[in-house]
Amino acid sequence: MHSVAILLLDRVIPFDMAAPMQTFDWTRLPDGRPAYRVRPCAETPEVAADGGLSLRVDRGLEALADADTIIVPGRADGAAPLSPAVVAALRRAAGAGTRIASVCVGAFVLAETGLLDGLRATTHWVAADRLARDFPRVEVQPDVLYVDNGQILTSAGAAAALDMCLHMVRRDLGSAVAANTARMSVMPLEREGGQAQFIVHEHPPVPRGSAFEPLFEWIEDNLAHEVTLGAMAARAGMSERTFGRRFREQTGTTPVQWLLRARVRRAQYLLENSDYTVERVAQQSGFGSPTAFRERFRKVVGTTPYAYRSAFHGRRPVGRPATGTGS
């Protein structure tokens, strides 16, 4: 039986721990037998978890040496530094060929041990910039649900751990077993789009009192209309060349890229809060055609406008009651 060790470290995030634990526990072989043996382990018999919980653990770090797969859940801010014993145990396991996967900000643990050096990795989109900054030898991909390097895997936010674990089950036991596990988890075997659809695409910060503040308000008010570089420069009272240079100095991006981001943000808002057709959303957001809108939206958000609306629409059709079934 495939052995899975869940490594519980100081300030472990309970959901990060429970998601893979339950997914592997629910996996059954075609004859009904459990496919995985899941064993939590820790450096100490008692572990403080995020949220004021205290966890008792029967197995120590020696469990990592016997595992076929090791899962490293994320830890909350303020967690104690990794001990040399934990670092050494993870490195030994990796050297022995054990599969190791992180959940959410558990990627920071793997990065600290050096196991992500030279590899692609992901984490929660909020922490992706920090992971890239703190560990420049890691190729951070902030817009995906998980990354599989073969032996080393990383997942995005906690819910993405389900996607990653289902992927591992399919890799180990095939699509039929993975599909049954997905049904038990009330999850699709594959979700359309990556983590990019959840990222809040804020405009780059602009210094308070910037001469461009009135311009930004004008752009927001006129997104449904054609807004050219020349019009923006004229509104700012500058030549196009001077305007482009000063705009980049203050925002870190070009006027055209800022405008496209604003249009996508407007489209996201309309998809979430209106019943407009995709064609009307494209028009109200200032895209030249529905085709151009779909292509740009998928490139920025990582999924289609239709799929985004299905996931994030905040309104119910008139006369339809709210239920807990999701139907």
Backbone torsions as a table, in degrees:
resi	resn	phi	psi	omega
1	MET	NA	137.6	-178.8
2	HIS	-69.5	125.4	-177.4
3	SER	-98.1	128.5	178.6
4	VAL	-116.8	121.2	176.7
5	ALA	-101.2	127.5	175.3
6	ILE	-101.0	111.7	-176.8
7	LEU	-84.5	113.7	-178.5
8	LEU	-98.4	116.5	179.9
9	LEU	-109.6	169.1	-179.1
10	ASP	-53.4	133.7	-179.6
11	ARG	64.1	34.2	178.2
12	VAL	-59.5	142.1	178.8
13	ILE	-85.2	118.2	-172.9
14	PRO	-53.9	-43.6	-177.9
15	PHE	-65.6	-38.0	178.1
16	ASP	-60.3	-33.7	178.6
17	MET	-77.0	-44.7	-172.4
18	ALA	-72.6	-35.4	-175.7
19	ALA	-58.5	-53.7	178.0
20	PRO	-69.0	-33.3	-179.8
21	MET	-59.7	-48.1	-178.8
22	GLN	-70.2	-39.8	-178.7
23	THR	-59.7	-48.6	-179.6
24	PHE	-70.7	-33.6	177.3
25	ASP	-63.0	-35.4	-177.2
26	TRP	-79.0	-12.8	-175.2
27	THR	-74.6	127.4	-179.8
28	ARG	-124.6	143.7	173.8
29	LEU	-73.1	165.1	-178.8
30	PRO	-54.9	-28.0	179.9
31	ASP	-88.2	4.0	176.5
32	GLY	95.2	-8.5	-179.8
33	ARG	-74.4	148.2	175.3
34	PRO	-60.2	139.7	-178.8
35	ALA	-91.4	-24.8	-175.2
36	TYR	-130.2	148.3	169.7
37	ARG	-109.8	115.2	-174.1
38	VAL	-103.0	126.7	-176.6
39	ARG	-133.9	113.2	172.4
40	PRO	-68.0	146.7	175.8
41	CYS	-147.1	161.3	-177.2
42	ALA	-157.7	166.6	178.7
43	GLU	-73.6	-30.4	-178.3
44	THR	-124.7	157.8	-178.5
45	PRO	-65.0	-20.9	179.9
46	GLU	-129.4	134.1	-177.3
47	VAL	-125.7	131.8	174.8
48	ALA	-81.4	124.8	179.3
49	ALA	-103.6	158.1	176.9
50	ASP	-62.7	143.6	-179.3
51	GLY	93.5	10.8	177.2
52	GLY	83.2	12.0	179.2
53	LEU	-87.2	153.6	173.9
54	SER	-125.8	127.5	-174.7
55	LEU	-111.7	133.2	174.3
56	ARG	-95.6	131.2	-175.5
57	VAL	-126.6	131.4	-176.2
58	ASP	-85.3	-26.0	-173.4
59	ARG	-110.3	142.4	179.4
60	GLY	-94.9	-165.7	-176.7
61	LEU	-65.0	-17.8	178.2
62	GLU	-61.5	-21.3	178.7
63	ALA	-65.1	-25.0	179.8
64	LEU	-66.3	-32.5	-178.1
65	ALA	-70.8	-24.7	-177.9
66	ASP	-96.2	-4.5	-173.0
67	ALA	-84.9	148.7	171.0
68	ASP	-86.7	-30.1	178.0
69	THR	-136.8	139.1	175.7
70	ILE	-118.8	130.2	176.1
71	ILE	-109.6	130.2	179.3
72	VAL	-113.8	100.6	177.9
73	PRO	-68.6	164.3	177.6
74	GLY	-74.0	164.5	178.5
75	ARG	-125.2	148.2	179.7
76	ALA	-75.5	162.2	176.7
77	ASP	-57.6	145.8	178.8
78	GLY	89.0	5.8	179.5
79	ALA	-67.8	151.8	178.8
80	ALA	-65.9	151.1	177.7
81	PRO	-59.3	152.4	176.3
82	LEU	-62.6	137.6	178.2
83	SER	-81.1	154.7	175.6
84	PRO	-57.5	-30.8	-179.6
85	ALA	-66.6	-41.2	178.9
86	VAL	-65.9	-45.6	-179.9
87	VAL	-59.5	-45.9	-178.2
88	ALA	-65.1	-40.5	-178.9
89	ALA	-64.4	-41.6	178.8
90	LEU	-67.0	-40.1	179.2
91	ARG	-66.7	-39.0	177.6
92	ARG	-63.7	-43.2	179.7
93	ALA	-61.9	-43.3	178.7
94	ALA	-62.9	-41.0	179.3
95	GLY	-64.0	-27.4	178.7
96	ALA	-84.8	-1.7	177.5
97	GLY	92.1	8.7	179.6
98	THR	-66.3	138.9	175.5
99	ARG	-74.2	132.3	-177.2
100	ILE	-129.6	130.7	-178.5
101	ALA	-133.8	143.5	178.5
102	SER	-111.6	153.6	176.3
103	VAL	-113.3	126.2	174.4
104	CYS	54.6	-126.1	-177.3
105	VAL	-76.4	5.3	169.8
106	GLY	-61.6	-16.4	176.1
107	ALA	-59.8	-29.1	178.7
108	PHE	-65.0	-34.1	177.4
109	VAL	-64.7	-47.9	179.4
110	LEU	-63.5	-38.5	179.1
111	ALA	-64.7	-39.2	-178.8
112	GLU	-65.9	-30.2	178.2
113	THR	-80.4	-8.7	-178.5
114	GLY	87.4	1.7	-176.1
115	LEU	-72.1	-15.5	179.3
116	LEU	-99.6	-0.4	-179.1
117	ASP	-57.6	126.4	178.5
118	GLY	77.8	4.6	-178.1
119	LEU	-111.6	161.1	170.3
120	ARG	-79.2	145.5	-179.5
121	ALA	-155.9	159.9	173.8
122	THR	-135.6	169.2	175.6
123	THR	-157.7	-175.0	177.0
124	HIS	-58.4	138.5	-173.7
125	TRP	-59.1	-28.4	178.9
126	VAL	-65.6	-30.6	-176.0
127	ALA	-100.9	0.1	-173.6
128	ALA	-62.8	-42.9	-179.8
129	ASP	-62.8	-38.8	-179.4
130	ARG	-67.9	-39.1	177.9
131	LEU	-62.4	-43.2	179.7
132	ALA	-65.7	-38.1	-179.1
133	ARG	-71.2	-43.4	-176.4
134	ASP	-76.0	-26.6	-176.3
135	PHE	-132.6	77.5	-174.2
136	PRO	-64.3	-13.4	179.5
137	ARG	-84.9	-1.7	178.0
138	VAL	-99.3	132.1	177.5
139	GLU	-88.8	95.1	-173.1
140	VAL	-80.8	129.8	176.6
141	GLN	-117.0	98.2	-171.3
142	PRO	-80.3	-7.0	-170.3
143	ASP	-107.8	12.6	-178.2
144	VAL	-115.0	163.4	179.1
145	LEU	-82.0	-33.9	176.0
146	TYR	-159.6	162.5	177.2
147	VAL	-128.3	129.0	179.3
148	ASP	-113.2	110.4	176.4
149	ASN	-95.8	7.8	-175.8
150	GLY	104.2	-83.2	179.3
151	GLN	-84.7	-34.9	-175.6
152	ILE	-111.4	127.9	178.4
153	LEU	-126.4	151.1	174.7
154	THR	-136.9	146.8	178.0
155	SER	-122.5	162.4	-179.2
156	ALA	-80.5	-139.6	-179.8
157	GLY	-54.4	166.2	-169.9
158	ALA	-52.0	-41.7	-179.1
159	ALA	-63.0	-28.5	178.3
160	ALA	-68.1	-16.0	174.8
161	ALA	-61.5	-33.1	176.9
162	LEU	-63.0	-43.9	178.2
163	ASP	-60.8	-45.3	-178.4
164	MET	-65.2	-42.9	-178.8
165	CYS	-66.7	-40.2	175.9
166	LEU	-62.3	-37.1	176.2
167	HIS	-62.3	-42.2	179.4
168	MET	-67.3	-39.6	177.2
169	VAL	-61.4	-44.0	178.9
170	ARG	-63.9	-38.5	178.4
171	ARG	-64.9	-38.1	-177.3
172	ASP	-78.8	-42.2	-165.0
173	LEU	-127.1	-2.5	177.6
174	GLY	99.2	166.8	-173.2
175	SER	-68.2	-35.0	-176.8
176	ALA	-64.6	-45.3	178.5
177	VAL	-65.6	-43.0	-179.8
178	ALA	-63.2	-38.6	179.7
179	ALA	-64.5	-38.6	178.0
180	ASN	-66.8	-39.8	176.9
181	THR	-63.6	-39.0	178.0
182	ALA	-61.7	-40.9	177.8
183	ARG	-63.3	-40.5	178.1
184	MET	-64.7	-30.7	179.7
185	SER	-87.1	-1.2	-175.1
186	VAL	52.8	50.7	-178.0
187	MET	-134.3	146.6	168.2
188	PRO	-70.0	147.9	178.8
189	LEU	-62.3	-34.7	175.7
190	GLU	-135.6	132.6	176.4
191	ARG	-98.1	138.8	178.2
192	GLU	-73.3	137.4	177.6
193	GLY	82.4	163.7	179.7
194	GLY	-110.2	-157.4	-178.6
195	GLN	-68.3	-18.9	-176.3
196	ALA	-57.1	-30.6	-177.1
197	GLN	-68.5	-16.4	-179.1
198	PHE	-96.7	-13.2	-176.6
199	ILE	-69.4	133.6	175.1
200	VAL	-83.4	114.6	-176.0
201	HIS	-89.2	83.0	178.4
202	GLU	-75.5	154.0	170.7
203	HIS	-69.9	150.6	174.7
204	PRO	-57.3	142.7	-178.8
205	PRO	-62.0	141.8	179.1
206	VAL	-120.0	132.0	-179.5
207	PRO	-54.9	137.4	179.1
208	ARG	-59.6	136.7	-179.7
209	GLY	85.1	7.5	-179.8
210	SER	-60.1	145.7	178.1
211	ALA	-66.2	-14.7	-178.9
212	PHE	-87.7	-8.1	-177.2
213	GLU	-55.7	-46.2	176.7
214	PRO	-61.9	-34.1	178.6
215	LEU	-64.5	-44.2	-179.4
216	PHE	-61.7	-39.8	178.2
217	GLU	-63.8	-40.8	179.1
218	TRP	-64.3	-42.0	178.9
219	ILE	-61.4	-46.9	-179.8
220	GLU	-59.5	-36.6	-179.6
221	ASP	-74.5	-16.6	-173.9
222	ASN	-121.9	22.8	-177.7
223	LEU	-62.4	-28.1	-178.8
224	ALA	-74.5	-9.4	-177.9
225	HIS	-111.4	169.2	176.4
226	GLU	-68.9	127.2	177.7
227	VAL	-124.4	109.4	-176.8
228	THR	-96.5	164.0	176.2
229	LEU	-61.4	-40.1	179.1
230	GLY	-62.7	-40.1	179.7
231	ALA	-65.9	-39.9	178.8
232	MET	-65.6	-43.0	179.9
233	ALA	-64.3	-42.4	178.7
234	ALA	-62.7	-40.4	179.5
235	ARG	-63.3	-33.3	179.0
236	ALA	-84.8	-7.0	179.1
237	GLY	72.8	35.3	-177.9
238	MET	-135.4	163.5	170.0
239	SER	-71.9	159.4	-178.9
240	GLU	-59.9	-39.2	-178.3
241	ARG	-65.5	-47.6	179.2
242	THR	-65.2	-41.2	180.0
243	PHE	-60.5	-46.9	-179.4
244	GLY	-60.0	-42.5	-178.8
245	ARG	-65.9	-47.3	-177.9
246	ARG	-70.1	-33.5	178.4
247	PHE	-62.2	-47.0	179.2
248	ARG	-64.0	-37.9	179.1
249	GLU	-60.3	-38.2	-174.7
250	GLN	-89.4	-26.4	-175.2
251	THR	-115.6	-18.0	-177.8
252	GLY	80.5	8.6	179.0
253	THR	-145.5	175.1	-179.5
254	THR	-88.4	159.6	177.1
255	PRO	-58.2	-39.5	-178.3
256	VAL	-66.3	-43.6	178.6
257	GLN	-65.3	-37.9	177.4
258	TRP	-62.8	-42.5	-179.7
259	LEU	-64.7	-44.0	179.0
260	LEU	-62.5	-39.6	178.1
261	ARG	-64.0	-40.7	178.1
262	ALA	-62.9	-39.4	179.4
263	ARG	-65.4	-42.1	179.0
264	VAL	-64.7	-41.2	177.7
265	ARG	-61.5	-42.0	177.4
266	ARG	-62.4	-42.9	179.5
267	ALA	-63.1	-41.7	177.7
268	GLN	-59.7	-44.2	179.9
269	TYR	-60.8	-44.9	-178.5
270	LEU	-67.5	-38.0	178.1
271	LEU	-66.4	-34.0	-179.7
272	GLU	-77.5	-34.1	-166.1
273	ASN	-120.1	3.5	179.2
274	SER	-134.3	168.9	174.9
275	ASP	-106.5	20.6	178.3
276	TYR	-59.3	147.6	172.0
277	THR	-67.1	162.1	177.7
278	VAL	-59.8	-36.6	179.2
279	GLU	-62.4	-41.4	-179.7
280	ARG	-72.7	-35.6	175.7
281	VAL	-60.4	-43.1	178.2
282	ALA	-60.2	-42.9	-179.6
283	GLN	-66.2	-45.9	-177.8
284	GLN	-68.2	-21.5	179.6
285	SER	-93.7	-5.4	174.7
286	GLY	88.9	15.1	176.7
287	PHE	-83.1	145.2	-173.4
288	GLY	-66.2	-29.2	-178.5
289	SER	-155.8	158.9	175.7
290	PRO	-58.7	-35.2	179.8
291	THR	-65.1	-46.5	178.0
292	ALA	-61.6	-38.3	179.0
293	PHE	-62.9	-48.4	-178.3
294	ARG	-61.1	-42.4	-179.0
295	GLU	-64.8	-45.4	179.7
296	ARG	-67.2	-41.1	-178.3
297	PHE	-63.1	-45.9	179.5
298	ARG	-63.1	-39.0	-178.8
299	LYS	-64.2	-39.9	-176.5
300	VAL	-84.6	-45.1	-171.4
301	VAL	-94.3	-20.9	176.2
302	GLY	87.5	8.2	177.3
303	THR	-154.2	176.2	-178.4
304	THR	-83.5	158.1	174.8
305	PRO	-55.9	-40.2	-179.4
306	TYR	-63.3	-46.6	-179.6
307	ALA	-65.5	-37.8	178.5
308	TYR	-62.6	-45.1	179.1
309	ARG	-62.1	-41.8	179.9
310	SER	-59.6	-34.9	-177.4
311	ALA	-83.4	-31.8	-168.1
312	PHE	-123.5	1.0	-178.8
313	HIS	-61.5	128.8	-173.9
314	GLY	-97.1	5.1	-176.4
315	ARG	-121.4	147.5	176.3
316	ARG	-97.5	147.3	173.7
317	PRO	-57.0	145.0	-177.9
318	VAL	-57.9	134.2	176.0
319	GLY	83.1	1.7	-179.0
320	ARG	-103.0	124.2	-177.0
321	PRO	-73.0	153.0	173.7
322	ALA	-77.0	137.2	177.7
323	THR	-135.5	168.7	176.6
324	GLY	-94.3	10.3	-176.0
325	THR	-93.0	-16.0	-177.1
326	GLY	75.8	8.2	-178.6
327	SER	-85.4	NA	NA
